[in-house]
C-alpha cells in the first residue's frame, strides 16, 4: 500500500498524484470539471499554513481552501 497524505501536507514544489477525493458530490463534480480527478498529477506552488493551497493541475493554477485540501488525498508521483 502506498503512503498517501492530504494536500495540506504536501511540500511546495513537490509533484504528487491524486489518489482520492472525499468531498460532497457537488464539490467533487466541480473539481472534476476543473481537471482534478484521481490519477491526475499536481504540483504544489504554495501551501500557506493558515490559508489556501495553490497548485498546478493540467497546466492551470488552482487555489483551494484548507477545508477542501484536507479532503484531497495525494501520493508521491
Buried (B, 14 or more C-beta within 10 A) or exposed (E): EEEBBBBBBBEEEBBBBBBEBEBEEEBBEEBEEEEBBEEBEBBBBEBEEEEBBBBBBEEEEBBBEBEBBBBBBBBEE
